[in-house]
Amino acid sequence: MQLQELTAHLFDVLHIEGDRTVKISGIQMDSRRVGPGDLFVCVPGIDGFLEDRHHYASAAAAQGAAAFVVEREVEVDDTIPRVYVKNARYALAVLSAHFYGYPSSELKVIGITGTNGKTTTSYIIDHLLRDQGLNTGMMGSIVTRIGDEVATFGTNTQEPPDLQRNLRRMADAQADFCVMEVSSQGLDMGRVIGTRFRTAVFTNLTQDHLDYHLTMEAYREVKGRFFARLGNAAGPDSSFAVLNADDEASDYFRRQTAAQIITYGIREEADVKANDIRLTAGGTECTVSFRGSHAQVRLPLVGLFNVYNMLAAFSALLIEGIPLSSLAEGIKTMKPVIGRLESVDAGQPFSVFVDYAHTPDGLEEALKAIKEFTRGRLITVFGCGGDRDRAKRPVMGAIAARYSDKIILTSDNPRYENPDTIMLDIRKGLQQARYAEERYEMIADRKDGIGRAIQWAAHGDVVVIAGKGHEQYQVIGGETQPFDDRKAVLEALSERRSRGMEKGEGH
């Protein structure tokens, strides 16, 4: 595709310098990934999150970039064409969608946004669609899946070149649906501009990402853009908003969107509602109702929060005409999602769960769910990320104190921050809750912290290791180091057996 053809539909272009007929073979915003013929888009930086790509123009040129999109002058050979725009972020999204032929128009895209529950809700939707014999693709925090091919990306919501490329691959693979997690940062950075969403699903809004958004109002406003962009089309091209009736933020989103709305909930009146909820260690039973229809549901996932995730998924698929009875039947075979209250069982006489909970609400929902069936002590291992929202640290400490009999404070992704500083911030919440000092320890090394909790555990206890879930790394300083909570648990259990503690005496 020639540069002039690629940019023809972008009104944001101020002017173009150089050969407009140069052929473009791809689009990149990372100079390390540039190949001969690629268009390199110099997006501006975001303090603490993203480096200004104008600084990497010469590196992209050395890699063979055929042209540049820029907001200002860059130091490259004058023979390389440059497209000057007002907003390189917007241009990146629009150009990527055009380059790949607007693939979202060829399949139904269901996007899920919210503080917690995005991943599990997306997995439930995908499971139920496949149960109906439909072809699906997925994009999220754990994997991107196209057919049977699975890949991982460094961001929850992918940058436009990757996002549109993968949508194109899904469309070419004859996918009927794409199920996509949509993060607040992804919305704010314009990553999903150019993507047509059939349905936008809202899970919940609780404290998180305030290091980026600064206030809850700003955080809510960014989420609101997702629903505001759904469009005004009616008939077969209608868009839908699936809103949590029990979350007050839904009133704001309702006012932002022109889409048709379907609500779900437990406490408030809703289109899709769960009643007679019975929580157990093996899952949940409830009655789900929708427009006069009722279904008895057996959800093999633990906790009330997973009932909300299931209701959100049901709502998105009732829109597609799938009967409630079929959804109730399909959910029976749903498997736990990796890193979401995932059990680690090596035959030990106590339970161990690994969970991604890294927000106050996420931690509370996970511990509340586990507490329902804990017969012994609840031992919690967690930390908070460094160089991120400090305000949530004591809040999470207080939540852990409310539910836990024992606590290990440890590292999550400390990044460039001192792990001891992070743990001391969390400890303020324990102190405010008057949590006894002998009931907790601070162990900066996460592997050692997990090992200590496994040593503590006795018959009937439950150990919850929160914060990282599916992640298989830790970010310490400027390095990303391999680390998997599940492997650390298995190693600690092996060490425990070698020390003759098989019977679960604990400490």
N, C-alpha and C positions, 0 to 999 in steps of 0.2 A: 504494500500500500504506500503510495507517495505521500510525502509530508503535507502537501497542499490538500489532498483528499482527506487525510486524517483530521486536519484542523479546520476543515470547511464549515463544520457545524458548531464550532466553538466561538461564540460571540465575544468571549473574554479576550480574544487576541488583540493586542495593541498594534503590533507590527511584526513582520518576519524579515530577518536579515539572512541572506544567503540563498542557496539553491532550494527552491520549493518543491522540486521534482525528485529530490533524493528519496530513495526507497527505504521505508521503515520496516524492519523485520520483527520488532518487539518493543515493549515499553518497560522501563525499569526506573526505580528511585533509589536503588542501592548500587553504588559504583562497583562493588565487588561482584555483582551478578551481571554486569553489562557484557554483551557480546557484540561482535561486528554487526552493524546495521541497526542497533537498538536506539530508541529515543530515550534520552535521560532527562527525567523531570526533576528540577531542582526545587523541592518543596522547602519552605522556610522551617527553621527549627522551633522546638518547644522546650523551654527551659526545664532541664531535669528529665526530659523524656525523649527528645529527638534532636539530633544534630542537624544544623542547616546544611542541606545538600548542595547549596551553591559552592561550598568549600571543597566539594569533591568533584567538581566539573572536570578538572584536569585529569584526575584519576579515571573518570569515565571515558574521557577522550583517549587516554592511553589504552583502554580496553577495547576501543573500536566504536565508540558511540557515533552514530551517524548525524545526530542533531540534538539540540537541547531545547527544553522549555524552561524559561527563567523569568524571575520577577525583576532582576537587575543584571548588571554586567557581570560576566564571569571571565576568568583568564584562560581562554582556550584559543586555538588557532582560528583566525578570522574566516578561514575557508569552511568551517563547520557551521551549518545553519543554526540560527537561534530564533526561537519563537518567544516573543515577549508577551506576558499575560499579567493581569492584575492579581490573579489568585491561582497559584500553581497547584495547590491542593485540589481545588475544584477542577482545574484542567486535567489533573492526573486521573480523576474519577471518570470524567466525561470522555476523555480520549481512550481510556482503557475499555469502557463499554462499547464505544464505536469500533475500536480496533477488532474486538472479538464478536462483533455483530449482534450486540444486545441480546445475549443468550437468555437472560431472565424472562424474556417475552415468550420463550419456547417451552417453559416449564413453570410449574407453580412453586413459588418460593414462600416458605413459611419461616418468618423470623421470630426469634424469642429474645426478649430483653427483660432486664430486671437485675436486682442485686444478687439474689440467690435463686437457684433452681433452674437456671438456663440449660445447663448440661443435661440434667436428669430429664427435664421436660422434652428436650430435643430427642433424647434417646427413646423416650416413651412414644413420641410421635412417629419416629422412624420405625420402631418395632411394630406399631399398630398398622402403619401403611404397608409394610412388607408382609404383615400377616394377611392383608387383603390382596396380596399378589401384585402390588404396585412396585415399580422400580424407583429407587430413591438414591439421593446423594446427601452427604452431610458435611457441614463445616462447623467446627467448634473448637473448644479449648483443648480437647483430648486428641482428636484426629480429624482429618478431612478424608472422607471416603467417597470414591467414585466407582460404582459397581463393587467389585471385590478388591479394588486397589486402595490401600490405606497409606496416608502420608501425614506428617506432623508439620506444623508451622509455629513460629515463635510468638504469634499474636492470636488472641481469641478471635477477633474479627480481622480478616486478612486485608492487607493493603490492596487497592484497586487492581493493579496488574495481576496479582495472584488470584484475587477473588473472581474477576471476570474470566480469567483463563480457566479456572476450575469450573465455573458455571458453563462455559462453552464445552468443556470436556463432558460435563454431565448431560448437557443437551444432546451432544453428539452420541452419547451412550444410551440415548432414548430414556433418560430418567423422566418420570412423571412429576416428581417433587424434589426440591432441595430444602432440607431443614437446616437452618443457619442460626447460630448464636450471634446476637448483635449487642456488642458492649457499648457502654457510654462513651469511652474514649474513641471507639470506632465511629460512633455517630458524630462526635465533636470534630473529628479529623476528616469527616466527609468520605469515609471509606465505602459506604454503601450507596452513595449518590450514583445514579445510573442503573441501579438495580430495582426492578419492579417487584414489589412484594404483593403476593396474593393475600397474606394474612400476617398481622403483627400481633404477637402474644406478649402480654405483660405478666410477670410473675409477682414481684413485690419490690418495694423501694425502702431500703434501710441504709444505715450509715456505712459508707465505703467510698473510696476514691476521693476523699476530701482534700488530699494532697494535690490532686489534679483540678477538681471542680471548685474547691475552696468552701462552698456552702451547699447545704442540702437543696436550697432553692435552685441553684445553678445546675446541680446534678439532676433534679427533676425536670428542669427546662430542656436539658440535652436529651433526656429520654423522650420528652414530649415531641421532639422533632421527628422521631420515628413515626409517630401516629399522625402528625400534621402532614407528612409527605405521602400518605397513602393515596391521595388523589380523590377526584370527584366522580369518577366513572361509575355508571350504573349498569344493570343487566349482567351479561356474562363476564364483563370485565370488572365487576365490582371488587373492591378490596374490603377486608374485614379487620376489625380490632377486637381482640379477645382480652377482656379486662377482669382483674381480680376484684370482685365486689367488696371484699373484706379489707382492701387496702385503700386508704383515703386518697392516694395519688391518682387512683383511677378516675376520680371526678375531674381532675385537671386534664387527664388524657382524653376523656370523653369530650371535653370542650375544645380540644385541639384538632380533632379529626372529623373528616367528612365521611369516613368509612362506616359501613354497617357494623353494629356493635353486638357482641354476645358476651354475657358476663358469667362468671363462675364463682362459687364461694361455699362457705360452711355456715357462717354466722348470719350474714345479711341475705336479703332476697336476691336471687340470681337465676339466670336462665338454666344453668347447669349446677346442681346443688347436691352435696353429700349429706346424708343423715345417718343416724344409728351407727356411728363410727365405733369400731372395736379394735383397739391397738394391741398387738401381741409381738413377741420376740420374733415370730416367723413372718410377720407382715400385718396387713390391715384388712378388715372386712367392713363394708359399708353399703348403704343403698344410695344409688345415684339416680336423680330424677331429671327429666328434660321434657318440657311441654306435654305433661300428662303421662309420659312413659317412665317406667321405673326398672332398674336392673340391680340385682344383687352382685356386688363386685368383691372379688378376692384379689387384693393387690399384694404381690410378694415382695414389697419394699417396706422398710420400717419407718414409722414416724408420721405425725400429722402433716408435716411439711410435704411429704411425698403424696399425701392425699390431694393437696393443692396442686402439685405438679401433674398428677394424673388428671385432675379436673381441667386444668389448662389444656392438656393434650386432647382430652375428649372433646372439649369445646372447639378446638381447631379442626377436628376431623368430623364432627357433626355438621359443620359448615359444608363439608364435601359430600354430604349425603350418606355417610357410613352410619348404619343404625346403631343405637345405643347398645342393643343386645350383642352386636358383633364386637363392639369395643370392649364390653365387659368380658366376653369370651377370650378375646385376644390378649387382654392384660394378664391373664392367668399365667402365661408363659414368659412374662417379662423377667429378664435377668438383672441382678444388681449392676449398677454402673460402676466402672472402675474408679476407685478412689472416693466413692460416695457411700459412706457407712459400709465400706467393704470389709468383710470378715477375713481375718488371717488365722487360719486354723491348722495347727500342726499337732493336734491331739492333746494340747495342754488343757488342764482342768479349770480354765477360766477363758473368758472371751476377749478378743482383741479386734478393734475396728479402726480402720484408717479412713479419715474423712477430710475433704477439701475445705471444711469450714474455716474461713479466715476473716470473717466479719462478725460483729457482735450478734446480729440476728442469726447468722449461719451457725455460730457456735452454740447459741442458746437452743436453737431448734434441734441440733444434733444431740446435745446433752439431755435435753428434755425427753427426746425420743428414747434414748438409751436408758434413762432413769426409770422409765415405765416398767422395764422388765429386769432391772438389775436386782439380784437377790443378795449379793455381797456388797463390796465397796465399788464405787465408781472412781477410777483413777484417770486423770486427764493430763495429757502431755500436749503443750502448745506453746507457740511464740507469736510474734508479730513481725511483719516485714520491716526492714530498715529503710530509711529515706522515704517513708510513706506516712500516711495519716497517723500522727501521734495521738490524736484525741481519742481514738478508739481503744488504745492500749489499756488504760485503767478500767474502761467499760467492760472489756473482755475479761479482765482479771476478776471483776466483781461477778460476772456471769459464771465463770468457772467456779468461784467460791460458793455460789448459790447451789450448784448441783453436785460438786465433787467432794469425795471423802479424802482424796489425796490429789496433789497437783505437782507436776514437774513443769517449771518454766524453762524454756529452751530457745534455741534459735530457729527462725523460719528461713527467710532470705535476708540476712542482715545487710547485704550490699555494702556500702561504705560506712555504715554506722556501727558503733561499738555494741556488740551483743549485750554486754552488761547494762548499758544505758537503756536498751529496749526492755530488758527484763525488769529493771528497776521501775520503769514507767508502768509496766503491767502490775508489778507488786503493789503499787499505790491502790489499785482496785481491791486487792486482797486485804490490805490494811484497812481500807475504808469499810470493808465488809466484816472486819474484826476476825479474820480467818487466822487460826492459831499457827504460829511459826513452825511448830513441829509437824504440821500437816503438809508442808510444801518444801520443795528444794528448787534452787536455781542452778541449772547445769547448762552452760553455753553450748557445749558440743551436743548436737542433736542425737547422734548415735549413742552417746553415753547416757543422755537423758531418757531415751527409749529403753536402753538396757536397764536403767535404774527402775523404771516403772514395771518392767517385766519381772525384776527381782522382787519388787514389792507385792506383786499380785498373788493372791491365794485362791483356793477353791471357791468358785461362785462369783469372783470379782469380774469387773469389766474394765478393760483398758481402752481408752479412746485417744488416738493420736491424731490431732487436728492441725489443719493449716496447709498441707501440701497435697494430700490426696493422690491424684494420678501423676503428679510431677515427679520426675526422676533426676532432679538436680537441686543444688543449692547455689545461690549467688552470694559469694563471699568476697568482699572487696571488688575488684574488677574481673574476677574469675567465676565462671560457671562450672561447678564441680559436680560429678556424678553423685547422686544420692537418691535412694528409694526407701521410703518409710517401711514398705512391706519387706524388703530385703533386710533392713535393720531389725525388724521384729523377728524374722526367722533366725537371724544370727544370734539374737539375744535369747531366743527360746532354746537354740542349740547349746549355747553357753550355760543356760540354766540347767539343762539336762545333764551336761557334763559335770556340773557341780552337785549332782544328786538331789535336785529340787523337784523331781518329776511329780511328786505328790501334791505340790502346790502349797507348801507351808507358808510361803511369803515372809514378809518382814514387818 
